[in-house]
């Protein structure tokens, strides 16, 4: 069990940045979805 945590991989920064951008995009869309829908179908 202890051996599993000794060899730690380097953090994948590129994937972390992409995930952070995706999360911000989802939050932005979530808060603006009402206006987007009304503009599309209004």
C-alpha positions in Angstrom: 0.0 0.0 0.0 2.8 2.5 0.9 4.8 1.6 -2.3 1.9 2.9 -4.5 2.4 6.5 -3.2 6.2 6.7 -3.4 6.4 7.0 -7.2 4.3 10.0 -8.0 3.7 11.2 -11.5 4.3 14.8 -12.4 1.0 16.8 -12.5 -0.4 17.2 -16.0 -0.7 21.0 -16.1 -2.1 21.1 -19.7 -5.0 18.9 -18.7 -5.5 20.9 -15.5 -5.7 24.2 -17.5 -8.1 22.7 -20.0 -10.3 21.4 -17.2 -10.3 24.8 -15.5 -11.3 26.5 -18.7 -14.0 24.0 -19.3 -15.3 24.5 -15.7 -15.4 28.3 -16.2 -17.2 27.9 -19.5 -19.8 25.6 -18.0 -20.3 28.1 -15.1 -20.6 31.0 -17.5 -23.1 29.2 -19.6 -25.1 28.1 -16.6 -25.5 31.7 -15.4 -26.3 33.0 -18.9 -28.4 30.1 -20.3 -31.7 32.0 -19.7 -30.6 34.9 -21.9 -29.1 32.6 -24.5 -32.4 30.6 -24.8 -34.5 33.7 -25.0 -32.3 35.1 -27.7 -32.5 31.9 -29.7 -36.2 31.4 -29.5 -37.4 34.9 -28.8 
